[in-house]
Amino acid sequence: MSEVYPLFSKPVYVNKLSFDSKKFLSLIEDEFVESGGEKLLNQEHVSKASVNKNVLDQIKFKTLKNLLMVESKKYYKDVLKYKNDFKITTSWFTKTLKDESSNYHKHSNALISGVLYLNVPKNSGDINFQIYNDETFHLDCTEYNIYNSTNFTFETFNNLLIMFPSNLYHKILKSESTEPRISLAFNMMPYGHISSKNGDSYFYIK
């Protein structure tokens, strides 16, 4: 009997959480600036990110941070089967206004990244993932699926949580909404004993 193995996949964790997003929206008082690094030559409207890159360290967001820690454990323990626990190293709010988007980018100095959507008006920009493979041929398909696609878009909505490997390229698609889309982004790193103590790549993270 034939089988198909999705070897070396990039598992993306998706779940709708139960919490009052409006409560946390009212607590956001951060200054926003253009996100990311250099713009593309043809990109004029770049989405915004909060200046503070450790928003979840604030006491007022403690319950939200605790919720994300519980949910992220399902990803790195139950799905990825990692022995290590993880901690949130950076966290920031994003704001996307009409006609804004982001470049394709990955998150450096992190192993797991996530986005929690707090306010998602209609047509305010979904999230698209792109895989950059060194392929010899680019063929058309009768149907696209997880085995042959080079990009994939998730429709976003309030209370949606998406977690993914930090080296997976992604972007915010262009917003057509006159209302701002607000989300919370975060990065995670493992801590404790990394690799085997007997190996030449062993190290310890507090």
TARAHU-V947103 format. One record per residue. PSI is psi in degrees with one decimal (none if undefined). OMEGA is omega as a letter, one per 40 degrees, with the letter a starting at -180 (none if undefined). Layout:
BEGIN
((PSI OMEGA) (PSI OMEGA))
END
This chain:
BEGIN
((130.1 a) (151.0 i) (156.0 i) (129.0 a) (119.8 i) (69.8 a) (143.0 i) (43.2 a) (167.5 i) (86.7 a) (127.3 i) (125.6 a) (128.0 a) (131.3 i) (145.5 i) (121.7 a) (154.7 i) (101.2 i) (165.3 a) (94.3 a) (-32.3 a) (-33.6 i) (-44.5 a) (-30.2 i) (-38.3 a) (-14.6 a) (-8.3 a) (119.4 i) (22.4 a) (154.0 i) (138.5 a) (142.8 i) (169.1 i) (134.5 a) (164.8 i) (-170.1 a) (-121.8 a) (143.4 i) (157.8 i) (155.1 a) (-31.8 a) (12.4 a) (122.0 a) (-31.7 a) (102.2 a) (137.6 i) (162.7 a) (154.2 i) (148.7 i) (145.9 i) (-40.3 i) (121.0 i) (18.0 i) (48.3 a) (-30.1 a) (-6.0 i) (-10.6 i) (139.1 a) (-37.4 a) (-17.4 i) (18.3 a) (-44.5 a) (-34.5 i) (-41.8 i) (-42.9 i) (-39.5 i) (-43.5 a) (-34.2 i) (-41.7 i) (-45.0 a) (-39.7 a) (-29.4 i) (-31.8 i) (-33.9 a) (-54.7 a) (-18.6 i) (-53.1 a) (-35.6 a) (-55.7 a) (-17.5 i) (32.0 i) (141.8 i) (-35.5 a) (152.7 i) (164.0 a) (157.7 i) (152.8 i) (124.3 a) (-35.9 i) (152.1 i) (140.8 a) (156.3 i) (148.5 i) (147.0 i) (125.7 i) (119.9 a) (176.6 a) (135.0 i) (3.8 i) (154.7 i) (-175.3 i) (166.5 i) (163.5 i) (133.3 a) (161.7 i) (169.7 a) (116.1 a) (161.6 i) (39.4 i) (158.5 i) (-36.7 i) (137.8 i) (157.6 a) (160.2 i) (130.4 i) (124.0 a) (121.7 a) (-34.9 i) (109.7 a) (90.9 i) (163.0 i) (136.0 i) (36.5 a) (10.6 i) (107.9 i) (-180.0 i) (133.2 a) (134.4 i) (141.6 a) (133.7 i) (128.6 a) (93.9 i) (149.7 i) (74.7 a) (140.4 i) (-37.4 a) (146.9 i) (101.5 a) (146.2 i) (150.0 a) (150.2 i) (-26.4 i) (136.4 i) (137.7 a) (-171.8 a) (-13.1 a) (-27.3 a) (-5.0 a) (144.0 i) (-9.1 i) (157.2 a) (136.7 a) (132.8 i) (131.0 i) (132.5 a) (152.7 i) (167.1 a) (138.0 i) (8.0 i) (132.2 i) (130.2 i) (128.5 i) (145.5 a) (161.3 i) (135.9 a) (-21.3 a) (8.7 i) (120.6 a) (140.9 a) (165.8 i) (158.1 i) (124.2 i) (160.3 a) (131.3 i) (136.7 i) (5.8 a) (146.8 i) (-8.6 i) (146.0 a) (142.1 i) (127.3 a) (131.8 i) (166.3 i) (124.0 i) (149.8 i) (155.1 i) (152.1 a) (148.3 i) (149.1 i) (159.2 i) (168.2 a) (-150.4 a) (120.1 i) (117.6 a) (-178.6 a) (141.0 i) (-23.0 a) (-6.7 a) (159.6 a) (-2.5 i) (9.6 a) (139.8 i) (170.8 a) (131.5 i) (126.4 i) (none none))
END
